[in-house]
Amino acid sequence: GARVPSEASSAGATVPTYCLETRWLCHSPPALAASPSVRLRVTSTVGHMYGAEFPAAFRRWKGVDPISLFDAEVERIEPDDGKSCIPGHLAAEAAKCHAVVLWLDCDREGENICYEVLETVVPSLAPHNRLRAPPLPQNPKEFDFRPDPRVWRVRFSSLAPQDLQKAFENLQKPNPWEALAVDARQEIDLKVGVALTRLITTHLRDSVADLCPQREDGKSPMISYGPCQTPT
């Protein structure tokens, strides 16, 4: 799985899915390395599969103290109310496969998307008697999948064919701690951004209304704040 369609195309296909016969370039796992050929199914996500959001009771402005948002639980929801159907698509593809190779961006965001993909794909993988998997731990997001011969991660910095082939020959494992760092960042961004936006807007809107652009919906201006909006 790749992060965006362009990466899926460079890895060997165009989305939604493309199949090709090839030999397994890496020495691991031995069951695949010993096969004369394997069939690859190449597809992609479109960025993050899930986003951080407050439960419905905390999404309204009235009656919710901004301070209470810092202790509120955070939900993981599909963007656009699930219209992308990416989890269902990946689960259906996984049911036709015995292993997964993750070609996501080699940064923390990419690692986080790896674990979003694995959450859907791993339970759906078709069984294979030569790729026996250990039971998943209670919290799969803290699991590095080292004992699991079905899960592999590609580390690459170029989409040139020779670089992708070299990366495929040196498969690695996903890094749960980099993924969890993004979970923490998303929650901090959400809580700080929403709490301060509501606090600042409520207390300063009338004083700086002449400085705020008019909203198309005709409602009172909102003064938005967020860590990602602050220059570094």
MARVO-398874 format. One record per residue: residue in one letter; x, z negated, y negated of N, C-alpha, C, CB in turn. Coordinates in steps of 0.001 Angstrom, whole numbers, padded with zeros to 6 digits, always signed. Each point is the difference from the previous one (the first is absolute). Glycine has a CB too. Layout:
residues N
AXZYXZYXZYXZY
...
This chain:
residues 232
G+000825+000000+001185-000825+000000-001185+000861+000000-001236-001795-001189+001231
A+001436+001964-002234+000697+000037-001275-000908-000571-001075+001348+002012+000719
R-000739-002262-001911-000765-000625-001065-000902+000989-000722+001830-001641-000262
V-001343+002844+000047-000775+001004-000722+000067+001313+000756+000451-001139-002206
P-001401+002061+001960-000002+001256+000744+001291+000785-000096-002400+000064-000376
S+003106-000099-000769+001232+000779-000133+001068-000478+000958-000549+000410-002379
E+000620-001738+002605+000969-000523+000953-000379+000385+001414+000492-001899-001535
A-001784+001880+001836-000443+000413+001330+000381+001450+000247-001905-001641-000091
S+001785+002460-000942+000356+001404+000136+001483+000171+000283-001864+000593-001537
S+002711-001331+000808+001436+000107+000217+000393-000539+001364+000363-000201-002455
A-001084-000811+002937+000308-000582+001296-000403+000925+001136-000289-002263-000983
G-000523+003260+000692-000309+000963+001039-001419+000508-000009+001700-001096+001308
A-002483+000776-002331-001392+000403+000055-000649-000076-001361-000108-000779+002342
T-001119+001288-002410-000855-000217-001147-001164-000846+000459+000684+002187-001086
V-001226-003007+000188-001108-000859+000380-001267+000829+000110+001083-001974-001124
P-002149+001509+001840-000059-001342+000534+000852-000266+001236-002230-000044-000926
T+002359+000990+001828+000808-000231+001201+000526+001334+000508-001353-002057+000599
Y+002589+001998-000099+000602+001204+000582+000766-000423+001242+000176+001159-002268
C-000209-000368+003293+000687-000332+001254+001172+000945+000234-002151-000883+000957
L+003227+000345-000411+001127+000839+000386+000712-000604+001197+000263+000781-002370
E+000294+000079+003181+000787-000409+001157+001473-000019-000396-001716+000972+001610
T+002414-002036-001268+001423-000103-000328+000639-000990+000954-000423+000552-002439
R+001716-000676+002361+000665-001034+000793+000140-001258-000854+001258+001746+001361
W-001206-002872-000699+000160-001286-000691+001471-000148-000379-001950-001060+001281
L+002233+000980-002569+001376+000056-000475+000750-001321+000100-000736+001778-001507
C+000017-002877+001607+000649-001317+000011+000188-000503+001432-001016-000514-002248
H+002002-000342+002451+000250-000546+001343-000991-001098+000359+002414+000553-000266
S-003170-001057-000724-001005-001028+000250-001384+000549-000356+001695-001841-000460
P-002705+001407+001225+000077-000755+001248+000417+000909+001151-001767-001577-000839
P+002394+001050+001880+000486+000831+001102-001082+000864+000641+001698-001735+000408
A-002938+001215-000357-001077+000751+000645-000250+001331-000700-001034-002158+000721
L+001145+002179-002039-000197+001243-000744+001276+000826-000048-001754-001125-001368
A+002896+000461+001273+001271+000718-000036+000235+000790+001286+000914-001767-001515
A-001437+001277+002624+000192+000675+001286-000960+001160+000215+000803-002147+000908
S-001805+002261-001766-000977+001077+000172+000582+001328-000476-001882-001648-000291
P+001622+002727+001003+000504+001309-000441-000618+000439-001322+000341+000614+002386
S-001563-001047-002657-000643+000314-001270-001123-000996-000247+000584+002451+000237
V-000949-002606-001505-001117-000859-000378-000879+000786-000972+001379-002140+000332
R-002627+001753-000396-000919+000624-000964-000181-000958-001166-001206+001307+001829
L+001538-000854-003027-000139-000801-001206-001274+000397-000740+002509-000231-000172
R-003203-000772-000331-001150+000208-000878+000390-000556-001366-001705-000141+001932
V+001752+000979-002934+000465-000390-001325-001175-000044-000965+002260+001014+000456
T-002427-002137-001129-001063-000150-000986+000501-000930-001094-001813+000381+001745
S+000940-000798-002661+000475-000829-001103-001093-000929-000503+001600+001802-000638
T-001186-002741-000197-000919-000773-000826+000011+000648-001384+000397-002183+001321
V-001115+001583-002254+000059+000421-001402+000287-001267-000807-001640+001984+000334
G+002907-002405-000320+000349-001256-000652-000482-001189+000810-000104+001137-002214
H-000190-002242+001525-000444-001221+000668-001380+000191+000617+001359-001365-001603
M-001538+000798+002786-001288+000055+000670-000940-001092-000479+001128+000988+001968
Y-000565-002064-002520-000806-001124-000451+000499-000476-001365-000458-000678+002398
G-000420+000032-003135+000360-000598-001270-000463-001443-000051-000132+002238-001108
A+000695-003003+000182-000374-001408-000156-001172-000120-000970+002378-000720+000470
E-003337-000130-000121-001169-000194-000861-000558-001401+000225-000533+002482+000056
F-000134-003021-001078-000663-001295+000131-001314+000153+000753+001067-000780-002137
P-001526-000292+002787-001354+000025+000573-001028+000233-001109+000721-001561+001865
A-001894+002021-001496-001022+000382-000976-000320-001120-000986-000944+001536+001703
A+000958-002779-001232-000368-001124-000872+000961-000173-001162-001017-001110+001961
F+002260+001605-001830+000995-000159-001062+000162+001265-000848+001177-001647+001451
R-001911+002704-001150+000168+001248-000738-000804+000028-001294+000406+001139+002161
R-001386-002024-002282-000779-000041-001238+000725-000848-001043-002147+000288+001306
W+001939+000042-002545+000651-000718-001092-000728-001307-000315+000791+002189-000935
K-002093-002140+000861-000764-001185-000400-000010-001038+001114-001431+001425-001488
G+001665-002668+001096-000080-001101+000950+001231-000198+000858-002383+000400+000016
V+003440+000377-000271+001232-000136+000782+001142-000343-000947-000829+001651+001749
D+001370-002842-001587+001128-000437-000814+001232+000815+000413-000976-002360-000250
P+001652+003019-000701+001190+000780+000373+001050-000807+000764-000420+001384-002002
I+000507-002679+001726+000982-000832+000714-000309-000051+001494+000332-001378-002077
S-001626+001438+002430-000380-000098+001414+000467+001206+000798-001975-001353-000666
L+002288+002455-000012+000429+001202+000717+001338-000200+000704-001242+001374-001665
F+002070-002269+001141+001325-000193+000605-000086-000664+001371+000965-000177-002290
D-002049-000540+002568-000179-000650+001301-000985+000758+000887+000506-002190-001080
A-001048+003294+000589-001002+000747+000771+000661+000779+001133-001443+000183-002050
E+000700-000002+003126+000455+000849+001087+000018+001460-000468-000926-001631+001715
V+001771+002426-001099+000089+001425-000329-000341+000810+001242+001762-000438-001775
E-002622+001426+001605-000410+000860+001106+000794+001303-000024-002309-001013-000044
R+002429+001635+001208+000599+001327+000100-001131+000988+000240+002212-000917+000907
I-002360+001864-001822-001099+000946+000101+000541+001425-000023-001554-001641-001117
E+000778+002558+001669+000371+001413-000052-000349+000568-001378-000371+000235+002504
P+001269+000543-003097-000312+000611-001300-001204+000925+000097+002413-000147-000627
D-003120+000293-000496-001150+000914-000088-001056-000303+001055+001520+001746-000910
D-001688-003036+001194-001032-000426+000957+000144+000667+001366-001519-000367-001926
G+002765+000640+002313+000244+000553+001327-000273+001485+000128-000548-002203+000855
K+000386+002905-001985-000324+001430+000063+001142+000839+000574-001495-000331-001959
S+002711-000177+001888+001126+000779+000535-000016+000081+001525+001331-000689-001986
C-001938-000310+002645-000118-000020+001462+001364+000024+000699-002198+001161-000231
I+003259-001565-000469+001335+000054+000595+000130-000904+001228+000910+000513-002262
P-001378-001791+002233+000136-000825+001210-000654+000627+001224+000055-001994-001463
G-001241+002535+001298-000677+000627+001135+000746+001226+000491-002164-000845-000869
H+002710+001621-000056+000770+001185+000373+001234-000385+000806-000824+001173-002055
L+001557-002198+001589+001217-000409+000704-000310-000603+001367+001092-000400-002208
A-002177-000352+002291-000382-000582+001292-000330+001100+001005-000877-002049-001172
A+000190+003085+000715-000347+001109+000894+001243+000746+000463-002200+000223-001161
E+003177-000042+000263+001243+000661+000389+000810-000872+000953+000023+001212-002191
A+000002-002522+001936+000767-000909+000853-000519+000001+001433+000476-001416-001996
A-001769+001592+002163-000588+000006+001341+000508+001168+000840-002028-001111-000935
K+002628+002116+000284+000550+001152+000707+001514-000107+000175-001857+001387-000919
C+002435-002529+000524+001459-000169+000008+000402-001261+000748+000142+001213-002182
H+001115-001259+002595+000548-001171+000686+000945-000798-000876-000227+001222+002128
A+000723-000632-003216+000957-000680-000877-000210+000502-001423+001688-000259+001891
V-001152-000481-002852-000123+000380-001406+001368-000061-000664-002374-000857-000074
V+002693+001877-000715+001235+000040-000784-000407+000050-001469+001317+001190+001863
L-000876-002160-002629-000414-000161-001394+001000+000666-000935-001148-002156+000582
W+000658+003108-001385+000846+000746-000930-000358-000347-001444+000216+001863+001682
L-000569-003089-001964-000390-000389-001350+001225-000137-000905-002011-001180+000937
D+001764+001154-002261+001090-000168-000960+000864-001204+000371-001422+001040-001795
C+002719-000908+001572+000930-001065+000387+000207-000978-001147+001142+001571+001585
D-002227-002196-002001+000040-001068-000988-001039-001039+000414+000768+001583-001869
R-000935-002612+001063-000938-001066+000390-001432+000506+000106+001493-001651-001108
E-001881+002513+000176-001364+000526+000057-000211+000790+001287-000081+000099-002514
G+001069+000730+002872-000107+000751+001243-000068-000900+001209+001225+001838-001071
E-000453-002937+001045-000013-000932+001125-001353-000691+000128+002460-000350-000286
N-003066+000064-000855-001324-000610+000022-001029+000957+000590+000610-001379-002002
I-000510+002665+001640-000925+000982+000557+000228+000144+001509-000062+001224-002216
C+001318-001368+002658+000285+000018+001446-000873-001014+000726+002368+000715-000457
Y-002420-001926-000079-000768-001049+000680-001505+000205-000147+001891-001573-000397
E-002323+002215-000690-001410+000376-000087-000338+001009+001095+000012-000424-002490
V+000876+001385+002703-000207+000999+001052+000006-000661+001375+001079+001756-001443
L-000103-002622+001681+000123-000638+001316-001221-000849+000335+002476-000015-000283
E-003068-000599-000721-001189-000820+000229-001117+000817+000644+000629-001427-001962
T-000720+002682+001584-001027+000888+000551+000464+000715+001258-000878+000304-002293
V+002138+000136+002290+000486+000890+001058+000314-000740+001301+000924+001471-001776
V-000204-002582+001698+000501-000660+001215-001123-000369+000977+001900-000885-001353
P-003002+000275+000914-001062-000323+000964-000655+001233+000621-000403-002066-001295
S+000584+003229+000673-000673+001209+000476+000879+000894+000861-001377-000110-002027
L+002677-000187+002144+000904+000856+000764-000416+000085+001470+001850-000604-001578
A-001758+001798+002117-000310+000191+001415+001081-000653+000857-001207+002162-000519
P+000857-002831+001602+001004-000659+000846+000866+001001+000742-001542-001924+000255
H+002759+001510+000045+000938+000814+000779+000785-000947+000893+000177+001790-001824
N-000078-001495+003123+000617-000942+000934+001498-000173-000221-001742+000628+001632
R+002385+000258-002415+001424-000144-000276+000272-000522-001405+000425+001845+001598
L-001486-002148-002325+000128-000571-001343-000856-001251-000073+000437+002278-001029
R+000021-003291+001706-000779-001236+000075+000269-000856-001240+000076+000065+002535
A-001148-000477-003175+000114-000731-001260-000279-001484+000199-000680+002062-001238
P+001398-002921+000505-000294-001431+000054-001278-000296-000773+002456-000528+000205
P-003106-000596+000067-001194-000346-000790+000387-000241-001452-001092-001015+002034
L+000229+001417-002939+000267-000212-001417-000094-001479-000339-000885+002290-000524
P+001724-002771-000394-000078-001405-000413-001262-000241-000815+002509-000160+000000
Q-002753-001100-000329-001200-000366-000749-000036+000685-001365-000036-002203+001191
N+001211+002343-001816+000079+000674-001295+000904+001219+000123-000380-002183-001224
P-000184+003367+001529+000828+001204+000191+000808+000388-001235-001683+000772+001631
K+001269-001216-002818+000718+000374-001217+001360-000677-000096-002189+000330-001124
E+002451-001328+001987+001306-000657+000034+000808+000443+001223-000979-001969-001218
F+000531+003022+001886+000616+000471+001241+000863+001221-000300-001944-000883+001369
D+003194+000894-000881+000874+001150-000271-000067+001071+001095+001501-001544-001250
F-002308+001320+002283-000257+000976+001070+001252+000369+000792-001855+000884-001378
R+002890-001693+001314+001208+000301+000782-000272+000045+001510+001348-001086-001803
P-002205+000214+002347-000269+000087+001451-000966+001120+000375+000408-002433+000120
D-000961+003125-001099-001045+000989+000270+000605+001405+000020-001734-001495-001082
P+001781+002137+002255+000604+001338+000104-000866+001108-000587+001152-000792+002029
R-002326+000463-002516-000908+001030-000515+000100+000181-001511-001522-000524+001878
V+002176-000402-002584-000022-000007-001468+001402+000226-000549-001976-001558+000015
W+002123+002611-000861+001308+000356-000545-000119+000372-001470+000740+000786+002263
R+000365-000974-002967+000047+000254-001449+001161+000936-000306-001016-002270-000498
V+000760+003296-000325+001042+000927-000431+000471-000410-001392-000988+001884+001396
R+002304-001958-001580+000585-000280-001321+000635+001290-000503+000428-002464+000568
F-000931+002968-001681+000518+001266-000514-000010-000026-001524-000823+001222+002056
S+001671-000399-002668+000063+000089-001457-000076+001444-000480+001355-002091-000032
S-001581+003010+000952-000067+001417-000335-000974+000691+000940+002373-000032-000861
L-003046+001069+000347-000925+000768+000818+000621+001281+000532-001854-000954-001324
A+003168+001090+001166+000700+001152+000563-000085-000068+001531+001580+000106-002011
P-001807+001014+002687-000169-000013+001461+001129-000696+000750-001250+002100-000248
Q+002514-001850-000163+001116-000620+000728+000015-001518-000190+001324+002117-000275
D-001763-002589-000903-000046-001443-000241-001139-000652+000773+000986+000365-002269
L-002123+000326+002354-001108-000544+000775+000355-000063+001481-001617+000904-001689
Q+002312+000101+002192+000408-000014+001406+000959-001150+000271-000305+002484+000116
K+001248-002699-001022+000938-001109+000169-000726-001338-000021+001795+001372-001073
A-002774-001502+000191-000772-001244-000067-000791-000216+001284-000159+000234-002493
F-000390+000859+003051-000773-000088+001238+000895-000415+001168-001579+001761-000862
E+002850-001444+000781+000935-000364+001065+000411-001468-000077+000826+002351+000010
N-001209-003042-001096+000390-001404-000188-001215-000843-000365+002300+000717-000732
L-003272-000720+001627-001229-000748-000253+000273-001500-000093-001299+001779+001193
Q+000559-002441-002081+000150-001434-000204-001354-000671+000128+001985+000368-001504
K-002057-001616+001057-001246-000760+000058-000466-000344-001415+000649-000945+002256
P-001956+000763-002452-000500-000363-001327+000427-001414-000388-001954+001530+000346
N+001971-001791-001652+000446-001282-000543-001205-000775-000546+002271+000989-000569
P-002714-002031+001269-001209-000707-000440+000180-000742-001310-000615-000228+002366
W+001824-000222-002666+000206-000819-001195-000091+000843-001264+001447-001547+001327
E-000991+002780-001283-000187+000878-001147-001485+000309-000205+002284+000993+000391
A-003002-000832+000700-001442+000256-000095-000733-001193-000596+000154+001523+001977
L+000202-002725-001543-000655-001202-000514+000318-000227-001475+000103-000990+002290
A+001083+001424-002733+000347-000120-001415-000974+000807-000855+002423-000335+000609
V-002859+001487-000119-000962+000815-000736-001370-000670-000007+001273+002079+000620
D-001672-002702+000488-001255-000758+000022+000001-001064-001087-000221+000412+002468
A+001343-001122-002577+000117-001047-001016-000068+000595-001398+001376-001377+001576
R-000678+002499-001790-000012+000641-001318-001396+000464-000373+002362+000719+000344
Q-003093-000144+000612-001355+000467-000276-000913-001154-000388+000346+001884+001600
E-000217-003011-000901-000852-001144-000312+000341-000584-001370-000202-000493+002450
I+001495+000414-002773+000404-000518-001304-000496+000922-001114+002032-001076+001043
D-001847+002393-000866-000459+000953-001001-001502-000133-000234+001845+001558+000662
L-002601-001687+000419-001450-000110-000118-000400-001264-000742-000246+001286+002120
K+000780-002423-001683-000426-001272-000578+000442-000152-001454+000103-000998+002277
V+001135+001341-002566+000488-000110-001372-000726+001002-000897+002253-000771+000841
G-002381+001992-000363-000626+001030-000821-001456-000298-000317+001556+001626+001004
V-002345-001960+000011-001425-000245-000220-000218-001272-000809-000522+001177+002146
A+001234-002256-001802-000197-001269-000702+000345+000125-001481+000502-001225+002124
L+000644+001826-002436+000404+000101-001400-000818+001042-000757+002295-000703+000664
T-002707+001769-000002-000868+000973-000661-001304-000663-000432+001016+001857+001364
R-001613-002623-000459-001254-000678-000354+000218-001048-001079-000839+000396+002314
L+001923-001160-002214+000261-001069-000966+000251+000574-001395+000953-001421+001845
I-000080+002427-001916+000345+000591-001295-001200+000710-000609+002371+000270+000759
T-003084+000506+000061-001152+000744-000510-001071-000951-000532+000482+001849+001634
T-000771-002903-000886-001048-000935-000403+000327-000702-001313-000548-000329+002401
H+001825-000032-002604+000375-000798-001170+000435+000833-001198+000668-001772+001566
L-000215+003007-001346+000560+000765-001103-000762+001286-000330+002171-000949+000641
R-003165+001289+000165-000665+001289-000186-000560+000174-001408-000553-000021+002417
D-000120-000995-002923-000608+000117-001328+001045+000099-001095-001955-001282+000825
S+003111+000641-000621+001032-000019-001038+000755+001320-000094+000224-002445+000358
V-000130+003166+000738+000815+001227+000001-000833+001228+000358+002003-001366+000628
A-003321+001256-000786-000878+001104+000394+000347+001289-000725-001795-001651+000458
D+002260+001543-001737+000313+001204-000761+001258+000693+000499-001102-001033-001957
L+001904+000340+002790+001219+000591+000553-000217+000630+001371+001297-001679-001276
C-002451+001409+001860-000261+000477+001366-000745+001329-000037-000069-002375+000837
P+000409+003295+000042-000736+001273+000061-001428-000233+000480+002146+001237+000455
Q-003055-000400-000930-001391-000097+000414-000151+000438+001452-000746+000412-002365
R-000052-001155+003118-000241+000340+001397-001106+001038+000106+000743-002293+000703
E-000614+003198+000237-000981+001075+000170-001360-000533+000407+001847+001528+000627
D-001861-002696+000075-001283-000547+000441-000688-000826-001087+000890-000029+002324
G-000251-000086-003503-000611-000712-001103+000128-001508+000064-001540+001861-000136
K+002162-002393+001168+000150-001449+000128+001099-000504-000922-000792+000117+002376
S+000843-001440-002508+001015-000616-000846+001389+000313+000535-001601-001832-000622
P+002595+001909-000261+001358+000341+000456+000582-001059+000922+000341+001251-002116
M+000506-000800+003023+000686-000893+000930+001499+000114-000245-001855+000228+001731
I+002526-001381-001793+001434-000039-000200+000650-000244+001342-000246-000843-002371
S+000869+001861+002943+000536-000062+001353+001442-000503+000000-001521+001878+000663
Y+001818-002734+000307+001372-000476+000197+000341+000064+001481-000164-001513-002025
G+001412+001828+002313+000450-000035+001397+001510+000111+000057-002163+001024+000765
P+002773-001657+000242+001465+000077+000135+000501+001433+000068-000049-002183+001173
C-000709+003076-000533+000449+001385+000120-000131+000763-001318-000660-000053+002404
Q-000026-000535-003381-000143+000639-001312+001064-000472-000986-002448+000195+000417
T+003263-001152+000016+001021-000580-000885+001332+000688+000238-001197-002217-000009
P+001836+002758-001035+001312+000638+000200+001023-000964+000592-000497+001514-001915
T+001362-001019+002777+001039-000855+000581+001223-000017-000885-000848+000490+002293
